[in-house]
Amino acid sequence: MDLLLDGYELPTSYNQALDTLKAQAPELVSSLAELLTRDDRTSAIKLLRERTEMDLAGGYHLVEALVRELGAA
């Protein structure tokens, strides 16, 4: 709801959600990327869930979207 009030559209995919997260919390994305370079997906999901109101499934899928993006980079 906060995103809608701030003028953002709701994401319809985890890639779009990742783009929104990058715009809203680049420091969080950097921390997640650092954990993922150490292949620590569990800690990345935990950190994402601690810093957002994301559920476990959403956190998993968003982290996996970041893993795919980092692999393509």
N, CA, C and O atoms as a Tripos MOL2 file, in Angstrom:
@<TRIPOS>MOLECULE
protein
  292   291    73     0     0
PROTEIN
NO_CHARGES

@<TRIPOS>ATOM
      1 N           0.8210   -1.1850    0.0000 N.3       1 MET1
      2 CA          0.0000    0.0000    0.0000 C.3       1 MET1
      3 C           0.8730    1.2610    0.0000 C.2       1 MET1
      4 O           0.5460    2.2540   -0.6500 O.2       1 MET1
      5 N           1.9810    1.2050    0.7350 N.am      2 ASP2
      6 CA          2.8790    2.3620    0.7860 C.3       2 ASP2
      7 C           3.4010    2.7140   -0.6020 C.2       2 ASP2
      8 O           3.5160    3.8910   -0.9440 O.2       2 ASP2
      9 N           3.7130    1.7060   -1.3920 N.am      3 LEU3
     10 CA          4.2050    1.9660   -2.7500 C.3       3 LEU3
     11 C           3.1480    2.6760   -3.5880 C.2       3 LEU3
     12 O           3.4590    3.6010   -4.3380 O.2       3 LEU3
     13 N           1.9140    2.2440   -3.4570 N.am      4 LEU4
     14 CA          0.8340    2.8980   -4.2080 C.3       4 LEU4
     15 C           0.6900    4.3600   -3.7940 C.2       4 LEU4
     16 O           0.5100    5.2380   -4.6380 O.2       4 LEU4
     17 N           0.7720    4.6090   -2.5010 N.am      5 LEU5
     18 CA          0.6510    5.9750   -2.0070 C.3       5 LEU5
     19 C           1.8250    6.8410   -2.4540 C.2       5 LEU5
     20 O           1.6800    8.0540   -2.6070 O.2       5 LEU5
     21 N           2.9840    6.2220   -2.6650 N.am      6 ASP6
     22 CA          4.1630    6.9560   -3.1190 C.3       6 ASP6
     23 C           4.2220    7.0830   -4.6380 C.2       6 ASP6
     24 O           5.1940    7.6100   -5.1790 O.2       6 ASP6
     25 N           3.1890    6.6040   -5.3280 N.am      7 GLY7
     26 CA          3.1280    6.7540   -6.7710 C.3       7 GLY7
     27 C           3.7080    5.6020   -7.5710 C.2       7 GLY7
     28 O           3.8470    5.7000   -8.7900 O.2       7 GLY7
     29 N           4.0450    4.5170   -6.8980 N.am      8 TYR8
     30 CA          4.5790    3.3450   -7.5940 C.3       8 TYR8
     31 C           3.4400    2.3980   -7.9650 C.2       8 TYR8
     32 O           2.4130    2.3510   -7.2880 O.2       8 TYR8
     33 N           3.6330    1.6530   -9.0370 N.am      9 GLU9
     34 CA          2.6910    0.6060   -9.3980 C.3       9 GLU9
     35 C           3.0720   -0.6620   -8.6600 C.2       9 GLU9
     36 O           4.2370   -0.8760   -8.3270 O.2       9 GLU9
     37 N           2.0830   -1.4960   -8.4110 N.am     10 LEU10
     38 CA          2.3840   -2.7750   -7.7780 C.3      10 LEU10
     39 C           3.1030   -3.6700   -8.7760 C.2      10 LEU10
     40 O           2.6820   -3.7630   -9.9290 O.2      10 LEU10
     41 N           4.1640   -4.3230   -8.3640 N.am     11 PRO11
     42 CA          4.8790   -5.2070   -9.2840 C.3      11 PRO11
     43 C           4.0340   -6.4320   -9.6160 C.2      11 PRO11
     44 O           3.2700   -6.9170   -8.7810 O.2      11 PRO11
     45 N           4.1800   -6.9220  -10.8380 N.am     12 THR12
     46 CA          3.4500   -8.1140  -11.2570 C.3      12 THR12
     47 C           4.3820   -9.3060  -11.4380 C.2      12 THR12
     48 O           3.9410  -10.3900  -11.8190 O.2      12 THR12
     49 N           5.6680   -9.1070  -11.1660 N.am     13 SER13
     50 CA          6.6370  -10.2000  -11.2210 C.3      13 SER13
     51 C           7.7080   -9.9320  -10.1710 C.2      13 SER13
     52 O           7.8320   -8.8190   -9.6600 O.2      13 SER13
     53 N           8.4700  -10.9610   -9.8620 N.am     14 TYR14
     54 CA          9.5470  -10.7710   -8.8910 C.3      14 TYR14
     55 C          10.6630   -9.9050   -9.4600 C.2      14 TYR14
     56 O          11.3570   -9.2260   -8.7040 O.2      14 TYR14
     57 N          10.8490   -9.9150  -10.7740 N.am     15 ASN15
     58 CA         11.8430   -9.0230  -11.3810 C.3      15 ASN15
     59 C          11.4240   -7.5680  -11.2120 C.2      15 ASN15
     60 O          12.2610   -6.7110  -10.9250 O.2      15 ASN15
     61 N          10.1400   -7.2820  -11.3860 N.am     16 GLN16
     62 CA          9.6570   -5.9220  -11.1650 C.3      16 GLN16
     63 C           9.7730   -5.5470   -9.6890 C.2      16 GLN16
     64 O          10.1200   -4.4130   -9.3600 O.2      16 GLN16
     65 N           9.4860   -6.4910   -8.8090 N.am     17 ALA17
     66 CA          9.6230   -6.2320   -7.3710 C.3      17 ALA17
     67 C          11.0750   -5.9370   -7.0210 C.2      17 ALA17
     68 O          11.3560   -5.0710   -6.1930 O.2      17 ALA17
     69 N          11.9900   -6.6530   -7.6500 N.am     18 LEU18
     70 CA         13.4120   -6.4110   -7.4220 C.3      18 LEU18
     71 C          13.8050   -5.0170   -7.9010 C.2      18 LEU18
     72 O          14.5680   -4.3270   -7.2260 O.2      18 LEU18
     73 N          13.2990   -4.6000   -9.0450 N.am     19 ASP19
     74 CA         13.5810   -3.2480   -9.5450 C.3      19 ASP19
     75 C          13.0640   -2.1960   -8.5620 C.2      19 ASP19
     76 O          13.7380   -1.1970   -8.3110 O.2      19 ASP19
     77 N          11.8870   -2.4160   -8.0130 N.am     20 THR20
     78 CA         11.3220   -1.4860   -7.0280 C.3      20 THR20
     79 C          12.1760   -1.4680   -5.7690 C.2      20 THR20
     80 O          12.4340   -0.4040   -5.2060 O.2      20 THR20
     81 N          12.6130   -2.6410   -5.3250 N.am     21 LEU21
     82 CA         13.4570   -2.7150   -4.1360 C.3      21 LEU21
     83 C          14.7690   -1.9790   -4.3650 C.2      21 LEU21
     84 O          15.2590   -1.2930   -3.4680 O.2      21 LEU21
     85 N          15.3400   -2.1150   -5.5510 N.am     22 LYS22
     86 CA         16.5760   -1.3860   -5.8730 C.3      22 LYS22
     87 C          16.3740    0.1170   -5.7810 C.2      22 LYS22
     88 O          17.2500    0.8380   -5.3030 O.2      22 LYS22
     89 N          15.2230    0.5910   -6.2360 N.am     23 ALA23
     90 CA         14.9350    2.0260   -6.2040 C.3      23 ALA23
     91 C          14.6710    2.5180   -4.7800 C.2      23 ALA23
     92 O          15.0660    3.6250   -4.4160 O.2      23 ALA23
     93 N          14.0070    1.6950   -3.9890 N.am     24 GLN24
     94 CA         13.6030    2.1030   -2.6460 C.3      24 GLN24
     95 C          14.6670    1.8330   -1.5760 C.2      24 GLN24
     96 O          14.7760    2.5810   -0.6040 O.2      24 GLN24
     97 N          15.4440    0.7710   -1.7560 N.am     25 ALA25
     98 CA         16.3980    0.3740   -0.7160 C.3      25 ALA25
     99 C          17.6690   -0.1960   -1.3370 C.2      25 ALA25
    100 O          17.9480   -1.3870   -1.1920 O.2      25 ALA25
    101 N          18.4430    0.6450   -2.0280 N.am     26 PRO26
    102 CA         19.6530    0.1340   -2.6790 C.3      26 PRO26
    103 C          20.6610   -0.4670   -1.7100 C.2      26 PRO26
    104 O          21.3810   -1.3980   -2.0700 O.2      26 PRO26
    105 N          20.7250    0.0500   -0.4890 N.am     27 GLU27
    106 CA         21.6590   -0.5020    0.4940 C.3      27 GLU27
    107 C          21.2620   -1.9200    0.8910 C.2      27 GLU27
    108 O          22.1260   -2.7600    1.1430 O.2      27 GLU27
    109 N          19.9720   -2.1870    0.9460 N.am     28 LEU28
    110 CA         19.4990   -3.5380    1.2540 C.3      28 LEU28
    111 C          19.8650   -4.4880    0.1160 C.2      28 LEU28
    112 O          20.3210   -5.6040    0.3650 O.2      28 LEU28
    113 N          19.6730   -4.0600   -1.1180 N.am     29 VAL29
    114 CA         20.0190   -4.8970   -2.2700 C.3      29 VAL29
    115 C          21.5220   -5.1810   -2.2790 C.2      29 VAL29
    116 O          21.9380   -6.2930   -2.6070 O.2      29 VAL29
    117 N          22.3290   -4.1990   -1.9270 N.am     30 SER30
    118 CA         23.7820   -4.4170   -1.8480 C.3      30 SER30
    119 C          24.1210   -5.4550   -0.7830 C.2      30 SER30
    120 O          24.9690   -6.3210   -0.9990 O.2      30 SER30
    121 N          23.4620   -5.3650    0.3540 N.am     31 SER31
    122 CA         23.7010   -6.3420    1.4290 C.3      31 SER31
    123 C          23.2690   -7.7390    0.9960 C.2      31 SER31
    124 O          23.9490   -8.7230    1.2880 O.2      31 SER31
    125 N          22.1440   -7.8210    0.3030 N.am     32 LEU32
    126 CA         21.6730   -9.1140   -0.1910 C.3      32 LEU32
    127 C          22.6660   -9.6860   -1.1990 C.2      32 LEU32
    128 O          22.9980  -10.8710   -1.1490 O.2      32 LEU32
    129 N          23.1340   -8.8440   -2.1060 N.am     33 ALA33
    130 CA         24.0880   -9.2870   -3.1280 C.3      33 ALA33
    131 C          25.3750   -9.7870   -2.4810 C.2      33 ALA33
    132 O          25.9570  -10.7760   -2.9280 O.2      33 ALA33
    133 N          25.8160   -9.1030   -1.4310 N.am     34 GLU34
    134 CA         27.0300   -9.5320   -0.7290 C.3      34 GLU34
    135 C          26.8450  -10.9200   -0.1200 C.2      34 GLU34
    136 O          27.7310  -11.7690   -0.2200 O.2      34 GLU34
    137 N          25.6960  -11.1470    0.5060 N.am     35 LEU35
    138 CA         25.4150  -12.4710    1.0620 C.3      35 LEU35
    139 C          25.3660  -13.5290   -0.0390 C.2      35 LEU35
    140 O          25.8410  -14.6500    0.1430 O.2      35 LEU35
    141 N          24.7980  -13.1670   -1.1590 N.am     36 LEU36
    142 CA         24.6670  -14.1340   -2.2490 C.3      36 LEU36
    143 C          26.0020  -14.4520   -2.9050 C.2      36 LEU36
    144 O          26.1760  -15.5430   -3.4470 O.2      36 LEU36
    145 N          26.9470  -13.5160   -2.8650 N.am     37 THR37
    146 CA         28.2770  -13.8280   -3.4090 C.3      37 THR37
    147 C          28.9740  -14.8800   -2.5550 C.2      37 THR37
    148 O          29.8990  -15.5560   -3.0040 O.2      37 THR37
    149 N          28.5070  -15.0030   -1.3060 N.am     38 ARG38
    150 CA         29.0310  -16.0500   -0.4170 C.3      38 ARG38
    151 C          28.1310  -17.2880   -0.4270 C.2      38 ARG38
    152 O          28.2960  -18.2020    0.3810 O.2      38 ARG38
    153 N          27.1740  -17.2950   -1.3650 N.am     39 ASP39
    154 CA         26.2230  -18.4030   -1.5270 C.3      39 ASP39
    155 C          25.4210  -18.6500   -0.2520 C.2      39 ASP39
    156 O          25.1720  -19.7950    0.1260 O.2      39 ASP39
    157 N          25.0190  -17.5580    0.4070 N.am     40 ASP40
    158 CA         24.2600  -17.6430    1.6520 C.3      40 ASP40
    159 C          22.8280  -17.1580    1.4120 C.2      40 ASP40
    160 O          22.4320  -16.0880    1.8740 O.2      40 ASP40
    161 N          22.0690  -17.9650    0.6840 N.am     41 ARG41
    162 CA         20.6850  -17.6110    0.3570 C.3      41 ARG41
    163 C          19.8160  -17.5050    1.6040 C.2      41 ARG41
    164 O          18.9570  -16.6290    1.6960 O.2      41 ARG41
    165 N          20.0440  -18.4020    2.5630 N.am     42 THR42
    166 CA         19.2270  -18.4070    3.7770 C.3      42 THR42
    167 C          19.3470  -17.0830    4.5220 C.2      42 THR42
    168 O          18.3380  -16.5150    4.9410 O.2      42 THR42
    169 N          20.5620  -16.5930    4.6890 N.am     43 SER43
    170 CA         20.7530  -15.3030    5.3730 C.3      43 SER43
    171 C          20.1840  -14.1510    4.5610 C.2      43 SER43
    172 O          19.6670  -13.1880    5.1270 O.2      43 SER43
    173 N          20.2730  -14.2410    3.2400 N.am     44 ALA44
    174 CA         19.7160  -13.1940    2.3870 C.3      44 ALA44
    175 C          18.2010  -13.1320    2.5430 C.2      44 ALA44
    176 O          17.6320  -12.0470    2.6700 O.2      44 ALA44
    177 N          17.5540  -14.2820    2.5340 N.am     45 ILE45
    178 CA         16.0940  -14.3170    2.7140 C.3      45 ILE45
    179 C          15.7320  -13.7860    4.0910 C.2      45 ILE45
    180 O          14.7870  -13.0090    4.2270 O.2      45 ILE45
    181 N          16.4730  -14.1990    5.1100 N.am     46 LYS46
    182 CA         16.2050  -13.7370    6.4770 C.3      46 LYS46
    183 C          16.3520  -12.2240    6.5760 C.2      46 LYS46
    184 O          15.4950  -11.5620    7.1600 O.2      46 LYS46
    185 N          17.4210  -11.6660    6.0170 N.am     47 LEU47
    186 CA         17.6290  -10.2180    6.0500 C.3      47 LEU47
    187 C          16.5050   -9.4900    5.3160 C.2      47 LEU47
    188 O          15.9830   -8.4910    5.8120 O.2      47 LEU47
    189 N          16.1360   -9.9830    4.1480 N.am     48 LEU48
    190 CA         15.0540   -9.3610    3.3860 C.3      48 LEU48
    191 C          13.7610   -9.3550    4.1900 C.2      48 LEU48
    192 O          13.0500   -8.3500    4.2220 O.2      48 LEU48
    193 N          13.4610  -10.4570    4.8290 N.am     49 ARG49
    194 CA         12.2250  -10.5360    5.6100 C.3      49 ARG49
    195 C          12.2730   -9.6500    6.8550 C.2      49 ARG49
    196 O          11.2510   -9.1020    7.2700 O.2      49 ARG49
    197 N          13.4640   -9.5100    7.4510 N.am     50 GLU50
    198 CA         13.6000   -8.6390    8.6260 C.3      50 GLU50
    199 C          13.4070   -7.1800    8.2580 C.2      50 GLU50
    200 O          12.8530   -6.4130    9.0460 O.2      50 GLU50
    201 N          13.8590   -6.7800    7.0630 N.am     51 ARG51
    202 CA         13.8360   -5.3760    6.6630 C.3      51 ARG51
    203 C          12.5600   -4.9910    5.9300 C.2      51 ARG51
    204 O          12.2960   -3.8050    5.7350 O.2      51 ARG51
    205 N          11.7580   -5.9810    5.5180 N.am     52 THR52
    206 CA         10.5030   -5.7170    4.8140 C.3      52 THR52
    207 C           9.3990   -6.5120    5.4950 C.2      52 THR52
    208 O           9.6490   -7.2290    6.4640 O.2      52 THR52
    209 N           8.2180   -6.3870    5.0030 N.am     53 GLU53
    210 CA          7.1020   -7.1640    5.5330 C.3      53 GLU53
    211 C           6.8130   -8.3670    4.6390 C.2      53 GLU53
    212 O           5.6800   -8.8450    4.5820 O.2      53 GLU53
    213 N           7.8200   -8.8450    3.9550 N.am     54 MET54
    214 CA          7.6540   -9.9230    2.9940 C.3      54 MET54
    215 C           7.5120  -11.2710    3.7020 C.2      54 MET54
    216 O           8.1610  -11.5330    4.7150 O.2      54 MET54
    217 N           6.6490  -12.1150    3.1430 N.am     55 ASP55
    218 CA          6.5060  -13.4590    3.6930 C.3      55 ASP55
    219 C           7.6410  -14.3510    3.1890 C.2      55 ASP55
    220 O           8.4380  -13.9380    2.3460 O.2      55 ASP55
    221 N           7.7060  -15.5640    3.7050 N.am     56 LEU56
    222 CA          8.8020  -16.4640    3.3790 C.3      56 LEU56
    223 C           8.8460  -16.7950    1.8870 C.2      56 LEU56
    224 O           9.9110  -16.7440    1.2730 O.2      56 LEU56
    225 N           7.7070  -17.1280    1.3080 N.am     57 ALA57
    226 CA          7.6800  -17.4880   -0.1160 C.3      57 ALA57
    227 C           8.0900  -16.3010   -0.9790 C.2      57 ALA57
    228 O           8.8840  -16.4560   -1.9080 O.2      57 ALA57
    229 N           7.5620  -15.1280   -0.6850 N.am     58 GLY58
    230 CA          7.9300  -13.9370   -1.4420 C.3      58 GLY58
    231 C           9.4080  -13.6170   -1.3110 C.2      58 GLY58
    232 O          10.0610  -13.2550   -2.2900 O.2      58 GLY58
    233 N           9.9360  -13.7510   -0.0970 N.am     59 GLY59
    234 CA         11.3560  -13.5010    0.1210 C.3      59 GLY59
    235 C          12.2250  -14.4620   -0.6630 C.2      59 GLY59
    236 O          13.2330  -14.0730   -1.2520 O.2      59 GLY59
    237 N          11.8240  -15.7170   -0.6620 N.am     60 TYR60
    238 CA         12.5660  -16.7240   -1.4200 C.3      60 TYR60
    239 C          12.5950  -16.3730   -2.9010 C.2      60 TYR60
    240 O          13.6590  -16.3660   -3.5210 O.2      60 TYR60
    241 N          11.4370  -16.0850   -3.4640 N.am     61 HIS61
    242 CA         11.3580  -15.8080   -4.9020 C.3      61 HIS61
    243 C          12.0860  -14.5210   -5.2820 C.2      61 HIS61
    244 O          12.6940  -14.4500   -6.3500 O.2      61 HIS61
    245 N          12.0330  -13.5150   -4.4290 N.am     62 LEU62
    246 CA         12.7380  -12.2680   -4.7240 C.3      62 LEU62
    247 C          14.2550  -12.4840   -4.6730 C.2      62 LEU62
    248 O          14.9850  -11.9620   -5.5160 O.2      62 LEU62
    249 N          14.7200  -13.2400   -3.6990 N.am     63 VAL63
    250 CA         16.1490  -13.5500   -3.6180 C.3      63 VAL63
    251 C          16.5730  -14.3720   -4.8330 C.2      63 VAL63
    252 O          17.6530  -14.1510   -5.3810 O.2      63 VAL63
    253 N          15.7460  -15.3050   -5.2530 N.am     64 GLU64
    254 CA         16.0750  -16.0920   -6.4420 C.3      64 GLU64
    255 C          16.1340  -15.2110   -7.6910 C.2      64 GLU64
    256 O          16.9620  -15.4470   -8.5710 O.2      64 GLU64
    257 N          15.2710  -14.2060   -7.7750 N.am     65 ALA65
    258 CA         15.3370  -13.2650   -8.9010 C.3      65 ALA65
    259 C          16.6630  -12.5090   -8.8740 C.2      65 ALA65
    260 O          17.2650  -12.2720   -9.9220 O.2      65 ALA65
    261 N          17.1190  -12.1310   -7.6870 N.am     66 LEU66
    262 CA         18.4070  -11.4460   -7.5680 C.3      66 LEU66
    263 C          19.5550  -12.3880   -7.9210 C.2      66 LEU66
    264 O          20.5230  -11.9670   -8.5530 O.2      66 LEU66
    265 N          19.4600  -13.6420   -7.5250 N.am     67 VAL67
    266 CA         20.4890  -14.6340   -7.8740 C.3      67 VAL67
    267 C          20.5970  -14.7380   -9.3910 C.2      67 VAL67
    268 O          21.6990  -14.7260   -9.9400 O.2      67 VAL67
    269 N          19.4470  -14.8400  -10.0740 N.am     68 ARG68
    270 CA         19.4650  -14.9260  -11.5490 C.3      68 ARG68
    271 C          20.0860  -13.6740  -12.1580 C.2      68 ARG68
    272 O          20.8620  -13.7600  -13.1100 O.2      68 ARG68
    273 N          19.7470  -12.5180  -11.6130 N.am     69 GLU69
    274 CA         20.3000  -11.2660  -12.1400 C.3      69 GLU69
    275 C          21.8090  -11.1880  -11.9220 C.2      69 GLU69
    276 O          22.5480  -10.7720  -12.8140 O.2      69 GLU69
    277 N          22.2560  -11.5820  -10.7570 N.am     70 LEU70
    278 CA         23.6940  -11.5500  -10.4700 C.3      70 LEU70
    279 C          24.4390  -12.5400  -11.3480 C.2      70 LEU70
    280 O          25.5750  -12.2810  -11.7450 O.2      70 LEU70
    281 N          23.8220  -13.6590  -11.6540 N.am     71 GLY71
    282 CA         24.4390  -14.6450  -12.5170 C.3      71 GLY71
    283 C          24.5750  -14.1440  -13.9370 C.2      71 GLY71
    284 O          25.4980  -14.5310  -14.6540 O.2      71 GLY71
    285 N          23.6450  -13.2730  -14.3500 N.am     72 ALA72
    286 CA         23.6890  -12.7120  -15.7070 C.3      72 ALA72
    287 C          24.6490  -11.5520  -15.8010 C.2      72 ALA72
    288 O          25.0690  -11.1780  -16.8960 O.2      72 ALA72
    289 N          25.0020  -10.9800  -14.6710 N.am     73 ALA73
    290 CA         25.8790   -9.8010  -14.6780 C.3      73 ALA73
    291 C          27.3150  -10.1570  -14.9310 C.2      73 ALA73
    292 O          28.1730   -9.2750  -14.9660 O.2      73 ALA73
@<TRIPOS>BOND
     1     1     2 1
     2     2     3 1
     3     3     4 2
     4     3     5 am
     5     5     6 1
     6     6     7 1
     7     7     8 2
     8     7     9 am
     9     9    10 1
    10    10    11 1
    11    11    12 2
    12    11    13 am
    13    13    14 1
    14    14    15 1
    15    15    16 2
    16    15    17 am
    17    17    18 1
    18    18    19 1
    19    19    20 2
    20    19    21 am
    21    21    22 1
    22    22    23 1
    23    23    24 2
    24    23    25 am
    25    25    26 1
    26    26    27 1
    27    27    28 2
    28    27    29 am
    29    29    30 1
    30    30    31 1
    31    31    32 2
    32    31    33 am
    33    33    34 1
    34    34    35 1
    35    35    36 2
    36    35    37 am
    37    37    38 1
    38    38    39 1
    39    39    40 2
    40    39    41 am
    41    41    42 1
    42    42    43 1
    43    43    44 2
    44    43    45 am
    45    45    46 1
    46    46    47 1
    47    47    48 2
    48    47    49 am
    49    49    50 1
    50    50    51 1
    51    51    52 2
    52    51    53 am
    53    53    54 1
    54    54    55 1
    55    55    56 2
    56    55    57 am
    57    57    58 1
    58    58    59 1
    59    59    60 2
    60    59    61 am
    61    61    62 1
    62    62    63 1
    63    63    64 2
    64    63    65 am
    65    65    66 1
    66    66    67 1
    67    67    68 2
    68    67    69 am
    69    69    70 1
    70    70    71 1
    71    71    72 2
    72    71    73 am
    73    73    74 1
    74    74    75 1
    75    75    76 2
    76    75    77 am
    77    77    78 1
    78    78    79 1
    79    79    80 2
    80    79    81 am
    81    81    82 1
    82    82    83 1
    83    83    84 2
    84    83    85 am
    85    85    86 1
    86    86    87 1
    87    87    88 2
    88    87    89 am
    89    89    90 1
    90    90    91 1
    91    91    92 2
    92    91    93 am
    93    93    94 1
    94    94    95 1
    95    95    96 2
    96    95    97 am
    97    97    98 1
    98    98    99 1
    99    99   100 2
   100    99   101 am
   101   101   102 1
   102   102   103 1
   103   103   104 2
   104   103   105 am
   105   105   106 1
   106   106   107 1
   107   107   108 2
   108   107   109 am
   109   109   110 1
   110   110   111 1
   111   111   112 2
   112   111   113 am
   113   113   114 1
   114   114   115 1
   115   115   116 2
   116   115   117 am
   117   117   118 1
   118   118   119 1
   119   119   120 2
   120   119   121 am
   121   121   122 1
   122   122   123 1
   123   123   124 2
   124   123   125 am
   125   125   126 1
   126   126   127 1
   127   127   128 2
   128   127   129 am
   129   129   130 1
   130   130   131 1
   131   131   132 2
   132   131   133 am
   133   133   134 1
   134   134   135 1
   135   135   136 2
   136   135   137 am
   137   137   138 1
   138   138   139 1
   139   139   140 2
   140   139   141 am
   141   141   142 1
   142   142   143 1
   143   143   144 2
   144   143   145 am
   145   145   146 1
   146   146   147 1
   147   147   148 2
   148   147   149 am
   149   149   150 1
   150   150   151 1
   151   151   152 2
   152   151   153 am
   153   153   154 1
   154   154   155 1
   155   155   156 2
   156   155   157 am
   157   157   158 1
   158   158   159 1
   159   159   160 2
   160   159   161 am
   161   161   162 1
   162   162   163 1
   163   163   164 2
   164   163   165 am
   165   165   166 1
   166   166   167 1
   167   167   168 2
   168   167   169 am
   169   169   170 1
   170   170   171 1
   171   171   172 2
   172   171   173 am
   173   173   174 1
   174   174   175 1
   175   175   176 2
   176   175   177 am
   177   177   178 1
   178   178   179 1
   179   179   180 2
   180   179   181 am
   181   181   182 1
   182   182   183 1
   183   183   184 2
   184   183   185 am
   185   185   186 1
   186   186   187 1
   187   187   188 2
   188   187   189 am
   189   189   190 1
   190   190   191 1
   191   191   192 2
   192   191   193 am
   193   193   194 1
   194   194   195 1
   195   195   196 2
   196   195   197 am
   197   197   198 1
   198   198   199 1
   199   199   200 2
   200   199   201 am
   201   201   202 1
   202   202   203 1
   203   203   204 2
   204   203   205 am
   205   205   206 1
   206   206   207 1
   207   207   208 2
   208   207   209 am
   209   209   210 1
   210   210   211 1
   211   211   212 2
   212   211   213 am
   213   213   214 1
   214   214   215 1
   215   215   216 2
   216   215   217 am
   217   217   218 1
   218   218   219 1
   219   219   220 2
   220   219   221 am
   221   221   222 1
   222   222   223 1
   223   223   224 2
   224   223   225 am
   225   225   226 1
   226   226   227 1
   227   227   228 2
   228   227   229 am
   229   229   230 1
   230   230   231 1
   231   231   232 2
   232   231   233 am
   233   233   234 1
   234   234   235 1
   235   235   236 2
   236   235   237 am
   237   237   238 1
   238   238   239 1
   239   239   240 2
   240   239   241 am
   241   241   242 1
   242   242   243 1
   243   243   244 2
   244   243   245 am
   245   245   246 1
   246   246   247 1
   247   247   248 2
   248   247   249 am
   249   249   250 1
   250   250   251 1
   251   251   252 2
   252   251   253 am
   253   253   254 1
   254   254   255 1
   255   255   256 2
   256   255   257 am
   257   257   258 1
   258   258   259 1
   259   259   260 2
   260   259   261 am
   261   261   262 1
   262   262   263 1
   263   263   264 2
   264   263   265 am
   265   265   266 1
   266   266   267 1
   267   267   268 2
   268   267   269 am
   269   269   270 1
   270   270   271 1
   271   271   272 2
   272   271   273 am
   273   273   274 1
   274   274   275 1
   275   275   276 2
   276   275   277 am
   277   277   278 1
   278   278   279 1
   279   279   280 2
   280   279   281 am
   281   281   282 1
   282   282   283 1
   283   283   284 2
   284   283   285 am
   285   285   286 1
   286   286   287 1
   287   287   288 2
   288   287   289 am
   289   289   290 1
   290   290   291 1
   291   291   292 2
@<TRIPOS>SUBSTRUCTURE
     1 MET1         2 RESIDUE 1 A MET
     2 ASP2         6 RESIDUE 1 A ASP
     3 LEU3        10 RESIDUE 1 A LEU
     4 LEU4        14 RESIDUE 1 A LEU
     5 LEU5        18 RESIDUE 1 A LEU
     6 ASP6        22 RESIDUE 1 A ASP
     7 GLY7        26 RESIDUE 1 A GLY
     8 TYR8        30 RESIDUE 1 A TYR
     9 GLU9        34 RESIDUE 1 A GLU
    10 LEU10       38 RESIDUE 1 A LEU
    11 PRO11       42 RESIDUE 1 A PRO
    12 THR12       46 RESIDUE 1 A THR
    13 SER13       50 RESIDUE 1 A SER
    14 TYR14       54 RESIDUE 1 A TYR
    15 ASN15       58 RESIDUE 1 A ASN
    16 GLN16       62 RESIDUE 1 A GLN
    17 ALA17       66 RESIDUE 1 A ALA
    18 LEU18       70 RESIDUE 1 A LEU
    19 ASP19       74 RESIDUE 1 A ASP
    20 THR20       78 RESIDUE 1 A THR
    21 LEU21       82 RESIDUE 1 A LEU
    22 LYS22       86 RESIDUE 1 A LYS
    23 ALA23       90 RESIDUE 1 A ALA
    24 GLN24       94 RESIDUE 1 A GLN
    25 ALA25       98 RESIDUE 1 A ALA
    26 PRO26      102 RESIDUE 1 A PRO
    27 GLU27      106 RESIDUE 1 A GLU
    28 LEU28      110 RESIDUE 1 A LEU
    29 VAL29      114 RESIDUE 1 A VAL
    30 SER30      118 RESIDUE 1 A SER
    31 SER31      122 RESIDUE 1 A SER
    32 LEU32      126 RESIDUE 1 A LEU
    33 ALA33      130 RESIDUE 1 A ALA
    34 GLU34      134 RESIDUE 1 A GLU
    35 LEU35      138 RESIDUE 1 A LEU
    36 LEU36      142 RESIDUE 1 A LEU
    37 THR37      146 RESIDUE 1 A THR
    38 ARG38      150 RESIDUE 1 A ARG
    39 ASP39      154 RESIDUE 1 A ASP
    40 ASP40      158 RESIDUE 1 A ASP
    41 ARG41      162 RESIDUE 1 A ARG
    42 THR42      166 RESIDUE 1 A THR
    43 SER43      170 RESIDUE 1 A SER
    44 ALA44      174 RESIDUE 1 A ALA
    45 ILE45      178 RESIDUE 1 A ILE
    46 LYS46      182 RESIDUE 1 A LYS
    47 LEU47      186 RESIDUE 1 A LEU
    48 LEU48      190 RESIDUE 1 A LEU
    49 ARG49      194 RESIDUE 1 A ARG
    50 GLU50      198 RESIDUE 1 A GLU
    51 ARG51      202 RESIDUE 1 A ARG
    52 THR52      206 RESIDUE 1 A THR
    53 GLU53      210 RESIDUE 1 A GLU
    54 MET54      214 RESIDUE 1 A MET
    55 ASP55      218 RESIDUE 1 A ASP
    56 LEU56      222 RESIDUE 1 A LEU
    57 ALA57      226 RESIDUE 1 A ALA
    58 GLY58      230 RESIDUE 1 A GLY
    59 GLY59      234 RESIDUE 1 A GLY
    60 TYR60      238 RESIDUE 1 A TYR
    61 HIS61      242 RESIDUE 1 A HIS
    62 LEU62      246 RESIDUE 1 A LEU
    63 VAL63      250 RESIDUE 1 A VAL
    64 GLU64      254 RESIDUE 1 A GLU
    65 ALA65      258 RESIDUE 1 A ALA
    66 LEU66      262 RESIDUE 1 A LEU
    67 VAL67      266 RESIDUE 1 A VAL
    68 ARG68      270 RESIDUE 1 A ARG
    69 GLU69      274 RESIDUE 1 A GLU
    70 LEU70      278 RESIDUE 1 A LEU
    71 GLY71      282 RESIDUE 1 A GLY
    72 ALA72      286 RESIDUE 1 A ALA
    73 ALA73      290 RESIDUE 1 A ALA
